[in-house]
Amino acid sequence: MMRPEGDRLPFFVYGTLRPGERNHDVHLRGRVEAESPARLPGAVLYEGPGYPYLLEDPEGGPVCGELITALPSAYDRLLADLDALEVYAPGDPRNLYERVVREVTLLDGSTTRAWVYVAAVRVAAGLRASGAVIEGGDWAAFRAHR
């Protein structure tokens, strides 16, 4: 099991930050030490306006994504840039996402804690009421078949 030091956790990405998606190179190129396929149990994806939202759901999942380990020298700036991209600021009621710590599972079955951006409460309520679930929990596969 990987043990990140302090709060410098890896990131679990599941949408436009995944390899081959539009924000991967823009935000992650040259800032990443490792990328590994991973899964997040207990979650579902919903369609958003060109990107997915992840909602926690004990009956759902897993959601497919990548575990991104930032280069130590790039971590602080990357964290700030990802927070801005995901429209997240601690405690801000206008957030689109909240950044939370969750256990993700790597393909070898090991688990590690990672930062995950989940839909903020007000966004999640709207999606649960009238949103479209991405079946299979894989944004890349969903986009490839559209």
C-alpha positions, 0 to 999 in steps of 0.5 A: 500500500502506498503511503503519501507523506502528509497531505500531499496525496495523489489525485484520483482523476476520472474525467477531462484530466485522464490521459487522452482527454483535453485537460490532461496535457494542459494541467498535468504535462511535466508535473506528474511522477506517476499515473496508474489506472485505478477505481473508486468504489461507492461512486457514480458519474453523471453527465455534465456540460462537457465533463462528468460529475462524480457523486458518492453512492454506496451502491454505485461504482466503481468509477474508472480513472487514474491515480496521479502522483505529482512531482514533489516540486510541482505539487503545490502549484498543481493543487492550486491549479486543479482547485481552480479548474474544478471551481473549488475553494474550501467552504465556498458555497459557490463550489461546483466540486468539493475536494475530499479524501477517499480510498481508491483501488489500484489494478493490483488490488492495493488501496491508497488515499487520494484527493477526489473532486466530488460534486458539491451538495447543491450540484449533486442534488440537481443531478440526482433529481434530473441528471443522466448517469454515465453507465459503467462509470467510465468517462473515457469509454462514454466519450468514445461511444458518443 
